[in-house]
Amino acid sequence: MAVPKRKTSPMKRGFRRSADALVAPAYVEDKDSGELRRPHHIDLKTGMYRGRQVLDPKKS
């Protein structure tokens, strides 16, 4: 049976447990299109960002 040779330090234990605090990404409803998008990201469907046209609208 495998047995650790040394005690795991608190720092290494913290490194291992750091992923426990991760949460699902947040989404907000776009004011213009009503689509869900990430905060501070371009709405890919309309190409708008903060009220300005940044990209060409996506062709569906």
ABEGO torsion letter per residue (X at the ends): XBBBABBBBAAAAAAAAAAAABBBBBBBBBAAAGBBBBBGBBBAAAGBBGGBBABBBBBX
